[in-house]
């Protein structure tokens, strides 16, 4: 697994974007009123406007994403190791992902 994304959900996208511009000394690779994406080496810092998820939508929570070769296989191995997959592997506009939580309840994404 390789850490590829740190996602922050916020009501203040502009202030968070300004902070990361100053911190990283660079402009976002993509920005809009509702989001900004910065790259730090091979890790994406994704800032997204907070929203209220509708039925069946993913949680609107800060999370870390790890890239794996095969989401389904990785999720199965983690379940066999006693971890609970909260959102089963599924296809999204960005690719295939699954979600679980660490012992403190932080959301973790597995993505291909």
Biopython code that builds the backbone (N, CA, C, O; Angstrom):
import numpy as np
from Bio.PDB.StructureBuilder import StructureBuilder

atoms = [
    (1, "UNK", "N", (0.843, -1.183, 0.000)),
    (1, "UNK", "CA", (0.000, 0.000, 0.000)),
    (1, "UNK", "C", (0.879, 1.234, 0.000)),
    (1, "UNK", "O", (1.954, 1.267, 0.598)),
    (2, "UNK", "N", (0.387, 2.237, -0.687)),
    (2, "UNK", "CA", (1.122, 3.493, -0.779)),
    (2, "UNK", "C", (0.159, 4.636, -0.467)),
    (2, "UNK", "O", (-0.913, 4.732, -1.064)),
    (3, "UNK", "N", (0.548, 5.509, 0.478)),
    (3, "UNK", "CA", (-0.278, 6.672, 0.788)),
    (3, "UNK", "C", (-0.318, 7.580, -0.430)),
    (3, "UNK", "O", (0.721, 8.046, -0.898)),
    (4, "UNK", "N", (-1.522, 7.832, -0.946)),
    (4, "UNK", "CA", (-1.635, 8.655, -2.154)),
    (4, "UNK", "C", (-2.515, 9.880, -1.988)),
    (4, "UNK", "O", (-2.484, 10.777, -2.831)),
    (5, "UNK", "N", (-3.310, 9.940, -0.905)),
    (5, "UNK", "CA", (-4.195, 11.091, -0.742)),
    (5, "UNK", "C", (-4.498, 11.344, 0.721)),
    (5, "UNK", "O", (-4.699, 10.418, 1.508)),
    (6, "UNK", "N", (-4.527, 12.623, 1.063)),
    (6, "UNK", "CA", (-5.036, 13.083, 2.348)),
    (6, "UNK", "C", (-6.161, 14.042, 2.005)),
    (6, "UNK", "O", (-5.941, 15.059, 1.347)),
    (7, "UNK", "N", (-7.365, 13.719, 2.449)),
    (7, "UNK", "CA", (-8.537, 14.526, 2.093)),
    (7, "UNK", "C", (-9.061, 15.263, 3.321)),
    (7, "UNK", "O", (-9.229, 14.683, 4.394)),
    (8, "UNK", "N", (-9.311, 16.548, 3.134)),
    (8, "UNK", "CA", (-9.889, 17.393, 4.182)),
    (8, "UNK", "C", (-11.198, 17.973, 3.680)),
    (8, "UNK", "O", (-11.257, 18.538, 2.588)),
    (9, "UNK", "N", (-12.240, 17.833, 4.473)),
    (9, "UNK", "CA", (-13.530, 18.447, 4.167)),
    (9, "UNK", "C", (-13.682, 19.661, 5.075)),
    (9, "UNK", "O", (-13.434, 19.583, 6.278)),
    (10, "UNK", "N", (-14.092, 20.782, 4.488)),
    (10, "UNK", "CA", (-14.110, 22.041, 5.213)),
    (10, "UNK", "C", (-15.222, 22.954, 4.715)),
    (10, "UNK", "O", (-15.667, 22.843, 3.572)),
    (11, "UNK", "N", (-15.663, 23.854, 5.584)),
    (11, "UNK", "CA", (-16.595, 24.900, 5.176)),
    (11, "UNK", "C", (-15.844, 26.120, 4.664)),
    (11, "UNK", "O", (-16.464, 27.077, 4.201)),
    (12, "UNK", "N", (-14.512, 26.099, 4.742)),
    (12, "UNK", "CA", (-13.709, 27.247, 4.355)),
    (12, "UNK", "C", (-12.621, 26.839, 3.365)),
    (12, "UNK", "O", (-11.436, 26.837, 3.697)),
    (13, "UNK", "N", (-13.037, 26.493, 2.151)),
    (13, "UNK", "CA", (-12.107, 26.044, 1.110)),
    (13, "UNK", "C", (-11.069, 27.122, 0.800)),
    (13, "UNK", "O", (-9.888, 26.811, 0.644)),
    (14, "UNK", "N", (-11.491, 28.378, 0.708)),
    (14, "UNK", "CA", (-10.559, 29.458, 0.351)),
    (14, "UNK", "C", (-9.447, 29.602, 1.388)),
    (14, "UNK", "O", (-8.279, 29.728, 1.020)),
    (15, "UNK", "N", (-9.786, 29.587, 2.664)),
    (15, "UNK", "CA", (-8.768, 29.735, 3.702)),
    (15, "UNK", "C", (-7.829, 28.524, 3.731)),
    (15, "UNK", "O", (-6.616, 28.684, 3.873)),
    (16, "UNK", "N", (-8.375, 27.330, 3.599)),
    (16, "UNK", "CA", (-7.543, 26.122, 3.563)),
    (16, "UNK", "C", (-6.625, 26.142, 2.343)),
    (16, "UNK", "O", (-5.461, 25.753, 2.434)),
    (17, "UNK", "N", (-7.145, 26.592, 1.204)),
    (17, "UNK", "CA", (-6.323, 26.673, -0.005)),
    (17, "UNK", "C", (-5.180, 27.655, 0.204)),
    (17, "UNK", "O", (-4.039, 27.363, -0.154)),
    (18, "UNK", "N", (-5.473, 28.810, 0.776)),
    (18, "UNK", "CA", (-4.425, 29.794, 1.058)),
    (18, "UNK", "C", (-3.373, 29.248, 2.005)),
    (18, "UNK", "O", (-2.180, 29.485, 1.813)),
    (19, "UNK", "N", (-3.802, 28.520, 3.023)),
    (19, "UNK", "CA", (-2.872, 27.931, 3.980)),
    (19, "UNK", "C", (-1.915, 26.967, 3.272)),
    (19, "UNK", "O", (-0.701, 27.048, 3.460)),
    (20, "UNK", "N", (-2.459, 26.056, 2.459)),
    (20, "UNK", "CA", (-1.605, 25.069, 1.790)),
    (20, "UNK", "C", (-0.740, 25.698, 0.703)),
    (20, "UNK", "O", (0.348, 25.192, 0.428)),
    (21, "UNK", "N", (-1.190, 26.786, 0.075)),
    (21, "UNK", "CA", (-0.326, 27.516, -0.859)),
    (21, "UNK", "C", (0.917, 28.013, -0.128)),
    (21, "UNK", "O", (2.039, 27.855, -0.610)),
    (22, "UNK", "N", (0.702, 28.618, 1.045)),
    (22, "UNK", "CA", (1.837, 29.143, 1.825)),
    (22, "UNK", "C", (2.691, 28.013, 2.386)),
    (22, "UNK", "O", (3.919, 28.085, 2.345)),
    (23, "UNK", "N", (2.055, 26.980, 2.906)),
    (23, "UNK", "CA", (2.802, 25.868, 3.496)),
    (23, "UNK", "C", (3.681, 25.169, 2.468)),
    (23, "UNK", "O", (4.862, 24.928, 2.717)),
    (24, "UNK", "N", (3.108, 24.843, 1.318)),
    (24, "UNK", "CA", (3.830, 24.083, 0.300)),
    (24, "UNK", "C", (4.621, 24.957, -0.661)),
    (24, "UNK", "O", (5.492, 24.467, -1.381)),
    (25, "UNK", "N", (4.317, 26.256, -0.673)),
    (25, "UNK", "CA", (5.008, 27.157, -1.590)),
    (25, "UNK", "C", (4.657, 26.901, -3.042)),
    (25, "UNK", "O", (5.477, 27.114, -3.935)),
    (26, "UNK", "N", (3.421, 26.438, -3.278)),
    (26, "UNK", "CA", (3.003, 26.158, -4.654)),
    (26, "UNK", "C", (1.504, 26.367, -4.811)),
    (26, "UNK", "O", (0.752, 26.401, -3.837)),
    (27, "UNK", "N", (1.102, 26.502, -6.042)),
    (27, "UNK", "CA", (-0.301, 26.647, -6.390)),
    (27, "UNK", "C", (-0.950, 25.266, -6.458)),
    (27, "UNK", "O", (-0.253, 24.276, -6.679)),
    (28, "UNK", "N", (-2.252, 25.179, -6.274)),
    (28, "UNK", "CA", (-2.917, 23.888, -6.461)),
    (28, "UNK", "C", (-2.849, 23.456, -7.923)),
    (28, "UNK", "O", (-2.799, 24.291, -8.826)),
    (29, "UNK", "N", (-2.849, 22.142, -8.145)),
    (29, "UNK", "CA", (-2.866, 21.636, -9.521)),
    (29, "UNK", "C", (-4.269, 21.733, -10.104)),
    (29, "UNK", "O", (-4.448, 21.697, -11.322)),
    (30, "UNK", "N", (-5.260, 21.854, -9.232)),
    (30, "UNK", "CA", (-6.638, 22.085, -9.650)),
    (30, "UNK", "C", (-7.328, 22.849, -8.528)),
    (30, "UNK", "O", (-7.103, 22.575, -7.349)),
    (31, "UNK", "N", (-8.169, 23.809, -8.904)),
    (31, "UNK", "CA", (-8.900, 24.567, -7.884)),
    (31, "UNK", "C", (-10.224, 25.046, -8.454)),
    (31, "UNK", "O", (-10.339, 25.363, -9.638)),
    (32, "UNK", "N", (-11.216, 25.089, -7.579)),
    (32, "UNK", "CA", (-12.517, 25.663, -7.901)),
    (32, "UNK", "C", (-13.053, 26.244, -6.601)),
    (32, "UNK", "O", (-12.369, 26.205, -5.579)),
    (33, "UNK", "N", (-14.247, 26.775, -6.627)),
    (33, "UNK", "CA", (-14.853, 27.339, -5.426)),
    (33, "UNK", "C", (-15.065, 26.275, -4.348)),
    (33, "UNK", "O", (-15.038, 26.578, -3.155)),
    (34, "UNK", "N", (-15.276, 25.032, -4.772)),
    (34, "UNK", "CA", (-15.611, 23.951, -3.840)),
    (34, "UNK", "C", (-14.467, 22.993, -3.514)),
    (34, "UNK", "O", (-14.623, 22.108, -2.673)),
    (35, "UNK", "N", (-13.309, 23.164, -4.178)),
    (35, "UNK", "CA", (-12.224, 22.216, -3.928)),
    (35, "UNK", "C", (-10.879, 22.743, -4.406)),
    (35, "UNK", "O", (-10.803, 23.665, -5.218)),
    (36, "UNK", "N", (-9.825, 22.138, -3.883)),
    (36, "UNK", "CA", (-8.470, 22.414, -4.347)),
    (36, "UNK", "C", (-7.661, 21.139, -4.176)),
    (36, "UNK", "O", (-7.856, 20.382, -3.225)),
    (37, "UNK", "N", (-6.753, 20.916, -5.111)),
    (37, "UNK", "CA", (-5.888, 19.741, -5.051)),
    (37, "UNK", "C", (-4.442, 20.212, -5.156)),
    (37, "UNK", "O", (-4.062, 20.903, -6.101)),
    (38, "UNK", "N", (-3.654, 19.824, -4.173)),
    (38, "UNK", "CA", (-2.220, 20.092, -4.169)),
    (38, "UNK", "C", (-1.502, 18.758, -4.281)),
    (38, "UNK", "O", (-2.040, 17.724, -3.887)),
    (39, "UNK", "N", (-0.289, 18.779, -4.818)),
    (39, "UNK", "CA", (0.548, 17.586, -4.844)),
    (39, "UNK", "C", (1.769, 17.837, -3.971)),
    (39, "UNK", "O", (2.412, 18.882, -4.071)),
    (40, "UNK", "N", (2.080, 16.879, -3.124)),
    (40, "UNK", "CA", (3.295, 16.890, -2.328)),
    (40, "UNK", "C", (4.004, 15.580, -2.640)),
    (40, "UNK", "O", (3.643, 14.526, -2.117)),
    (41, "UNK", "N", (5.011, 15.658, -3.495)),
    (41, "UNK", "CA", (5.663, 14.477, -4.042)),
    (41, "UNK", "C", (4.586, 13.671, -4.770)),
    (41, "UNK", "O", (4.008, 14.170, -5.736)),
    (42, "UNK", "N", (4.302, 12.450, -4.341)),
    (42, "UNK", "CA", (3.287, 11.632, -5.009)),
    (42, "UNK", "C", (1.980, 11.573, -4.223)),
    (42, "UNK", "O", (1.097, 10.773, -4.533)),
    (43, "UNK", "N", (1.863, 12.424, -3.203)),
    (43, "UNK", "CA", (0.658, 12.421, -2.376)),
    (43, "UNK", "C", (-0.202, 13.639, -2.694)),
    (43, "UNK", "O", (0.279, 14.771, -2.724)),
    (44, "UNK", "N", (-1.483, 13.378, -2.929)),
    (44, "UNK", "CA", (-2.443, 14.438, -3.221)),
    (44, "UNK", "C", (-3.024, 14.951, -1.899)),
    (44, "UNK", "O", (-3.425, 14.160, -1.045)),
    (45, "UNK", "N", (-3.067, 16.263, -1.736)),
    (45, "UNK", "CA", (-3.782, 16.883, -0.631)),
    (45, "UNK", "C", (-5.052, 17.457, -1.242)),
    (45, "UNK", "O", (-5.015, 18.399, -2.033)),
    (46, "UNK", "N", (-6.162, 16.871, -0.858)),
    (46, "UNK", "CA", (-7.448, 17.176, -1.474)),
    (46, "UNK", "C", (-8.301, 17.940, -0.469)),
    (46, "UNK", "O", (-8.635, 17.418, 0.595)),
    (47, "UNK", "N", (-8.646, 19.167, -0.806)),
    (47, "UNK", "CA", (-9.485, 20.010, 0.043)),
    (47, "UNK", "C", (-10.846, 20.098, -0.637)),
    (47, "UNK", "O", (-10.939, 20.487, -1.801)),
    (48, "UNK", "N", (-11.891, 19.739, 0.085)),
    (48, "UNK", "CA", (-13.226, 19.667, -0.511)),
    (48, "UNK", "C", (-14.230, 20.348, 0.407)),
    (48, "UNK", "O", (-14.140, 20.239, 1.630)),
    (49, "UNK", "N", (-15.178, 21.045, -0.184)),
    (49, "UNK", "CA", (-16.247, 21.683, 0.590)),
    (49, "UNK", "C", (-17.091, 20.612, 1.280)),
    (49, "UNK", "O", (-17.448, 19.600, 0.678)),
    (50, "UNK", "N", (-17.399, 20.854, 2.541)),
    (50, "UNK", "CA", (-18.248, 19.950, 3.312)),
    (50, "UNK", "C", (-19.644, 19.912, 2.692)),
    (50, "UNK", "O", (-20.160, 20.931, 2.232)),
    (51, "UNK", "N", (-20.235, 18.745, 2.687)),
    (51, "UNK", "CA", (-21.600, 18.576, 2.186)),
    (51, "UNK", "C", (-22.316, 17.570, 3.085)),
    (51, "UNK", "O", (-21.681, 16.830, 3.836)),
    (52, "UNK", "N", (-23.604, 17.556, 2.999)),
    (52, "UNK", "CA", (-24.400, 16.573, 3.747)),
    (52, "UNK", "C", (-24.648, 15.408, 2.801)),
    (52, "UNK", "O", (-25.340, 15.563, 1.795)),
    (53, "UNK", "N", (-24.087, 14.238, 3.114)),
    (53, "UNK", "CA", (-24.270, 13.105, 2.209)),
    (53, "UNK", "C", (-25.720, 12.633, 2.180)),
    (53, "UNK", "O", (-26.389, 12.558, 3.211)),
    (54, "UNK", "N", (-26.177, 12.324, 1.002)),
    (54, "UNK", "CA", (-27.518, 11.773, 0.842)),
    (54, "UNK", "C", (-27.496, 10.265, 1.040)),
    (54, "UNK", "O", (-26.436, 9.685, 1.274)),
    (55, "UNK", "N", (-28.645, 9.633, 0.949)),
    (55, "UNK", "CA", (-28.719, 8.175, 1.101)),
    (55, "UNK", "C", (-27.794, 7.470, 0.100)),
    (55, "UNK", "O", (-27.835, 7.745, -1.099)),
    (56, "UNK", "N", (-26.972, 6.569, 0.608)),
    (56, "UNK", "CA", (-26.077, 5.803, -0.253)),
    (56, "UNK", "C", (-24.801, 6.529, -0.648)),
    (56, "UNK", "O", (-23.947, 5.944, -1.314)),
    (57, "UNK", "N", (-24.648, 7.809, -0.248)),
    (57, "UNK", "CA", (-23.426, 8.542, -0.583)),
    (57, "UNK", "C", (-22.352, 8.261, 0.458)),
    (57, "UNK", "O", (-22.644, 7.874, 1.590)),
    (58, "UNK", "N", (-21.110, 8.462, 0.052)),
    (58, "UNK", "CA", (-19.980, 8.241, 0.951)),
    (58, "UNK", "C", (-19.973, 9.269, 2.074)),
    (58, "UNK", "O", (-20.491, 10.373, 1.908)),
    (59, "UNK", "N", (-19.386, 8.912, 3.219)),
    (59, "UNK", "CA", (-19.298, 9.871, 4.324)),
    (59, "UNK", "C", (-18.472, 11.092, 3.914)),
    (59, "UNK", "O", (-17.495, 10.976, 3.175)),
    (60, "UNK", "N", (-18.871, 12.233, 4.394)),
    (60, "UNK", "CA", (-18.152, 13.486, 4.148)),
    (60, "UNK", "C", (-17.195, 13.679, 5.327)),
    (60, "UNK", "O", (-17.471, 14.456, 6.241)),
    (61, "UNK", "N", (-16.071, 12.963, 5.295)),
    (61, "UNK", "CA", (-15.135, 12.966, 6.413)),
    (61, "UNK", "C", (-13.699, 13.053, 5.923)),
    (61, "UNK", "O", (-13.359, 12.545, 4.855)),
    (62, "UNK", "N", (-12.872, 13.701, 6.715)),
    (62, "UNK", "CA", (-11.440, 13.681, 6.440)),
    (62, "UNK", "C", (-11.004, 12.222, 6.386)),
    (62, "UNK", "O", (-11.487, 11.390, 7.154)),
    (63, "UNK", "N", (-10.082, 11.918, 5.466)),
    (63, "UNK", "CA", (-9.579, 10.552, 5.376)),
    (63, "UNK", "C", (-8.243, 10.501, 4.660)),
    (63, "UNK", "O", (-7.805, 11.475, 4.048)),
    (64, "UNK", "N", (-7.614, 9.357, 4.749)),
    (64, "UNK", "CA", (-6.390, 9.077, 4.014)),
    (64, "UNK", "C", (-6.705, 7.976, 3.017)),
    (64, "UNK", "O", (-7.493, 7.074, 3.303)),
    (65, "UNK", "N", (-6.088, 8.053, 1.845)),
    (65, "UNK", "CA", (-6.303, 7.028, 0.828)),
    (65, "UNK", "C", (-4.986, 6.332, 0.518)),
    (65, "UNK", "O", (-3.942, 6.968, 0.373)),
    (66, "UNK", "N", (-5.060, 5.024, 0.423)),
    (66, "UNK", "CA", (-3.915, 4.203, 0.076)),
    (66, "UNK", "C", (-4.199, 3.508, -1.246)),
    (66, "UNK", "O", (-5.270, 2.929, -1.429)),
    (67, "UNK", "N", (-3.245, 3.564, -2.164)),
    (67, "UNK", "CA", (-3.388, 2.890, -3.443)),
    (67, "UNK", "C", (-2.942, 1.443, -3.291)),
    (67, "UNK", "O", (-1.902, 1.153, -2.699)),
    (68, "UNK", "N", (-3.741, 0.555, -3.831)),
    (68, "UNK", "CA", (-3.437, -0.871, -3.853)),
    (68, "UNK", "C", (-3.581, -1.351, -5.298)),
    (68, "UNK", "O", (-4.223, -0.693, -6.116)),
    (69, "UNK", "N", (-2.982, -2.500, -5.603)),
    (69, "UNK", "CA", (-3.083, -3.036, -6.966)),
    (69, "UNK", "C", (-4.497, -3.490, -7.297)),
    (69, "UNK", "O", (-4.971, -3.299, -8.416)),
    (70, "UNK", "N", (-5.169, -4.092, -6.318)),
    (70, "UNK", "CA", (-6.504, -4.647, -6.542)),
    (70, "UNK", "C", (-7.344, -4.390, -5.288)),
    (70, "UNK", "O", (-7.116, -5.009, -4.249)),
    (71, "UNK", "N", (-8.303, -3.487, -5.387)),
    (71, "UNK", "CA", (-9.123, -3.098, -4.238)),
    (71, "UNK", "C", (-9.871, -4.294, -3.662)),
    (71, "UNK", "O", (-9.900, -4.475, -2.445)),
    (72, "UNK", "N", (-10.472, -5.105, -4.512)),
    (72, "UNK", "CA", (-11.261, -6.235, -4.035)),
    (72, "UNK", "C", (-10.390, -7.227, -3.264)),
    (72, "UNK", "O", (-10.770, -7.700, -2.192)),
    (73, "UNK", "N", (-9.243, -7.529, -3.812)),
    (73, "UNK", "CA", (-8.322, -8.465, -3.161)),
    (73, "UNK", "C", (-7.803, -7.900, -1.841)),
    (73, "UNK", "O", (-7.744, -8.615, -0.840)),
    (74, "UNK", "N", (-7.428, -6.631, -1.835)),
    (74, "UNK", "CA", (-6.924, -5.996, -0.611)),
    (74, "UNK", "C", (-8.008, -5.974, 0.460)),
    (74, "UNK", "O", (-7.725, -6.256, 1.625)),
    (75, "UNK", "N", (-9.245, -5.644, 0.086)),
    (75, "UNK", "CA", (-10.347, -5.613, 1.048)),
    (75, "UNK", "C", (-10.585, -7.008, 1.621)),
    (75, "UNK", "O", (-10.806, -7.156, 2.823)),
    (76, "UNK", "N", (-10.541, -8.017, 0.779)),
    (76, "UNK", "CA", (-10.753, -9.393, 1.234)),
    (76, "UNK", "C", (-9.659, -9.802, 2.222)),
    (76, "UNK", "O", (-9.955, -10.401, 3.256)),
    (77, "UNK", "N", (-8.404, -9.486, 1.916)),
    (77, "UNK", "CA", (-7.292, -9.827, 2.810)),
    (77, "UNK", "C", (-7.433, -9.121, 4.164)),
    (77, "UNK", "O", (-7.161, -9.717, 5.206)),
    (78, "UNK", "N", (-7.853, -7.865, 4.147)),
    (78, "UNK", "CA", (-8.027, -7.139, 5.396)),
    (78, "UNK", "C", (-9.170, -7.729, 6.225)),
    (78, "UNK", "O", (-9.063, -7.840, 7.446)),
    (79, "UNK", "N", (-10.257, -8.105, 5.559)),
    (79, "UNK", "CA", (-11.362, -8.755, 6.275)),
    (79, "UNK", "C", (-10.909, -10.083, 6.886)),
    (79, "UNK", "O", (-11.267, -10.402, 8.020)),
    (80, "UNK", "N", (-10.126, -10.849, 6.138)),
    (80, "UNK", "CA", (-9.605, -12.122, 6.649)),
    (80, "UNK", "C", (-8.676, -11.892, 7.839)),
    (80, "UNK", "O", (-8.517, -12.770, 8.687)),
    (81, "UNK", "N", (-8.057, -10.697, 7.899)),
    (81, "UNK", "CA", (-7.170, -10.355, 9.016)),
    (81, "UNK", "C", (-7.947, -9.773, 10.194)),
    (81, "UNK", "O", (-7.350, -9.343, 11.181)),
    (82, "UNK", "N", (-9.295, -9.757, 10.090)),
    (82, "UNK", "CA", (-10.130, -9.304, 11.196)),
    (82, "UNK", "C", (-10.569, -7.855, 11.133)),
    (82, "UNK", "O", (-11.161, -7.349, 12.086)),
    (83, "UNK", "N", (-10.290, -7.178, 10.030)),
    (83, "UNK", "CA", (-10.715, -5.781, 9.892)),
    (83, "UNK", "C", (-12.079, -5.739, 9.218)),
    (83, "UNK", "O", (-12.401, -6.593, 8.391)),
    (84, "UNK", "N", (-12.887, -4.727, 9.581)),
    (84, "UNK", "CA", (-14.239, -4.591, 9.025)),
    (84, "UNK", "C", (-14.222, -3.566, 7.886)),
    (84, "UNK", "O", (-13.851, -2.409, 8.086)),
    (85, "UNK", "N", (-14.620, -3.996, 6.714)),
    (85, "UNK", "CA", (-14.758, -3.086, 5.574)),
    (85, "UNK", "C", (-16.118, -2.408, 5.724)),
    (85, "UNK", "O", (-17.154, -3.072, 5.709)),
    (86, "UNK", "N", (-16.108, -1.087, 5.869)),
    (86, "UNK", "CA", (-17.349, -0.337, 6.103)),
    (86, "UNK", "C", (-18.132, -0.109, 4.815)),
    (86, "UNK", "O", (-19.359, -0.206, 4.799)),
    (87, "UNK", "N", (-17.409, 0.196, 3.731)),
    (87, "UNK", "CA", (-18.029, 0.382, 2.416)),
    (87, "UNK", "C", (-17.322, -0.582, 1.468)),
    (87, "UNK", "O", (-16.133, -0.432, 1.185)),
    (88, "UNK", "N", (-18.064, -1.566, 0.985)),
    (88, "UNK", "CA", (-17.495, -2.593, 0.107)),
    (88, "UNK", "C", (-16.935, -1.975, -1.174)),
    (88, "UNK", "O", (-17.336, -0.878, -1.562)),
    (89, "UNK", "N", (-16.015, -2.672, -1.824)),
    (89, "UNK", "CA", (-15.468, -2.158, -3.083)),
    (89, "UNK", "C", (-16.573, -1.806, -4.074)),
    (89, "UNK", "O", (-17.521, -2.564, -4.282)),
    (90, "UNK", "N", (-16.417, -0.633, -4.675)),
    (90, "UNK", "CA", (-17.393, -0.150, -5.664)),
    (90, "UNK", "C", (-16.687, 0.793, -6.622)),
    (90, "UNK", "O", (-15.611, 1.308, -6.320)),
    (91, "UNK", "N", (-17.295, 1.015, -7.773)),
    (91, "UNK", "CA", (-16.743, 1.927, -8.773)),
    (91, "UNK", "C", (-17.326, 3.317, -8.591)),
    (91, "UNK", "O", (-18.533, 3.487, -8.419)),
    (92, "UNK", "N", (-16.429, 4.323, -8.633)),
    (92, "UNK", "CA", (-16.797, 5.730, -8.514)),
    (92, "UNK", "C", (-16.203, 6.471, -9.705)),
    (92, "UNK", "O", (-15.481, 5.872, -10.501)),
    (93, "UNK", "N", (-16.491, 7.758, -9.842)),
    (93, "UNK", "CA", (-15.965, 8.510, -10.985)),
    (93, "UNK", "C", (-14.439, 8.583, -10.976)),
    (93, "UNK", "O", (-13.838, 8.792, -12.029)),
    (94, "UNK", "N", (-13.795, 8.418, -9.817)),
    (94, "UNK", "CA", (-12.335, 8.465, -9.737)),
    (94, "UNK", "C", (-11.705, 7.075, -9.825)),
    (94, "UNK", "O", (-10.483, 6.965, -9.927)),
    (95, "UNK", "N", (-12.506, 6.020, -9.786)),
    (95, "UNK", "CA", (-11.979, 4.662, -9.849)),
    (95, "UNK", "C", (-12.654, 3.765, -8.819)),
    (95, "UNK", "O", (-13.713, 4.098, -8.286)),
    (96, "UNK", "N", (-12.043, 2.650, -8.553)),
    (96, "UNK", "CA", (-12.613, 1.676, -7.612)),
    (96, "UNK", "C", (-12.044, 1.936, -6.223)),
    (96, "UNK", "O", (-10.839, 2.136, -6.065)),
    (97, "UNK", "N", (-12.920, 1.932, -5.212)),
    (97, "UNK", "CA", (-12.502, 2.197, -3.838)),
    (97, "UNK", "C", (-13.313, 1.361, -2.859)),
    (97, "UNK", "O", (-14.417, 0.909, -3.162)),
    (98, "UNK", "N", (-12.732, 1.167, -1.672)),
    (98, "UNK", "CA", (-13.407, 0.556, -0.528)),
    (98, "UNK", "C", (-12.987, 1.363, 0.693)),
    (98, "UNK", "O", (-11.969, 2.054, 0.660)),
    (99, "UNK", "N", (-13.765, 1.278, 1.773)),
    (99, "UNK", "CA", (-13.486, 2.099, 2.959)),
    (99, "UNK", "C", (-13.560, 1.259, 4.229)),
    (99, "UNK", "O", (-14.376, 0.346, 4.347)),
    (100, "UNK", "N", (-12.687, 1.593, 5.172)),
    (100, "UNK", "CA", (-12.683, 0.998, 6.498)),
    (100, "UNK", "C", (-12.269, 2.067, 7.487)),
    (100, "UNK", "O", (-11.956, 3.191, 7.096)),
    (101, "UNK", "N", (-12.266, 1.727, 8.764)),
    (101, "UNK", "CA", (-11.873, 2.686, 9.803)),
    (101, "UNK", "C", (-10.762, 2.089, 10.653)),
    (101, "UNK", "O", (-10.695, 0.880, 10.872)),
    (102, "UNK", "N", (-9.884, 2.986, 11.128)),
    (102, "UNK", "CA", (-8.855, 2.547, 12.068)),
    (102, "UNK", "C", (-9.476, 2.455, 13.465)),
    (102, "UNK", "O", (-10.637, 2.824, 13.639)),
    (103, "UNK", "N", (-8.729, 1.971, 14.461)),
    (103, "UNK", "CA", (-9.314, 1.797, 15.794)),
    (103, "UNK", "C", (-9.873, 3.073, 16.421)),
    (103, "UNK", "O", (-10.757, 2.992, 17.274)),
    (104, "UNK", "N", (-9.382, 4.251, 16.020)),
    (104, "UNK", "CA", (-9.912, 5.509, 16.549)),
    (104, "UNK", "C", (-11.072, 6.054, 15.716)),
    (104, "UNK", "O", (-11.579, 7.139, 16.000)),
    (105, "UNK", "N", (-11.495, 5.313, 14.696)),
    (105, "UNK", "CA", (-12.643, 5.718, 13.896)),
    (105, "UNK", "C", (-12.320, 6.570, 12.676)),
    (105, "UNK", "O", (-13.233, 7.047, 12.002)),
    (106, "UNK", "N", (-11.026, 6.772, 12.377)),
    (106, "UNK", "CA", (-10.655, 7.558, 11.203)),
    (106, "UNK", "C", (-10.934, 6.758, 9.928)),
    (106, "UNK", "O", (-10.643, 5.564, 9.852)),
    (107, "UNK", "N", (-11.496, 7.430, 8.942)),
    (107, "UNK", "CA", (-11.843, 6.785, 7.684)),
    (107, "UNK", "C", (-10.595, 6.562, 6.839)),
    (107, "UNK", "O", (-9.759, 7.456, 6.705)),
    (108, "UNK", "N", (-10.473, 5.359, 6.269)),
    (108, "UNK", "CA", (-9.362, 4.980, 5.402)),
    (108, "UNK", "C", (-9.964, 4.504, 4.087)),
    (108, "UNK", "O", (-10.897, 3.701, 4.074)),
    (109, "UNK", "N", (-9.425, 5.005, 2.985)),
    (109, "UNK", "CA", (-9.865, 4.583, 1.657)),
    (109, "UNK", "C", (-8.801, 3.698, 1.035)),
    (109, "UNK", "O", (-7.609, 3.994, 1.116)),
    (110, "UNK", "N", (-9.228, 2.625, 0.421)),
    (110, "UNK", "CA", (-8.372, 1.809, -0.437)),
    (110, "UNK", "C", (-8.800, 2.120, -1.862)),
    (110, "UNK", "O", (-9.986, 2.051, -2.184)),
    (111, "UNK", "N", (-7.858, 2.456, -2.706)),
    (111, "UNK", "CA", (-8.205, 2.828, -4.071)),
    (111, "UNK", "C", (-7.221, 2.207, -5.058)),
    (111, "UNK", "O", (-6.078, 1.909, -4.710)),
    (112, "UNK", "N", (-7.678, 2.019, -6.282)),
    (112, "UNK", "CA", (-6.811, 1.432, -7.310)),
    (112, "UNK", "C", (-6.260, 2.534, -8.198)),
    (112, "UNK", "O", (-5.505, 2.255, -9.130)),
]
sb = StructureBuilder()
sb.init_structure("model")
sb.init_model(0)
sb.init_chain("A")
sb.init_seg("    ")
for serial, (resi, resn, name, xyz) in enumerate(atoms, 1):
    if name == "N":
        sb.init_residue(resn, " ", resi, " ")
    sb.init_atom(name, np.array(xyz, "f"), 0.0, 1.0, " ", f" {name:<3s}", serial, name[0])
structure = sb.get_structure()
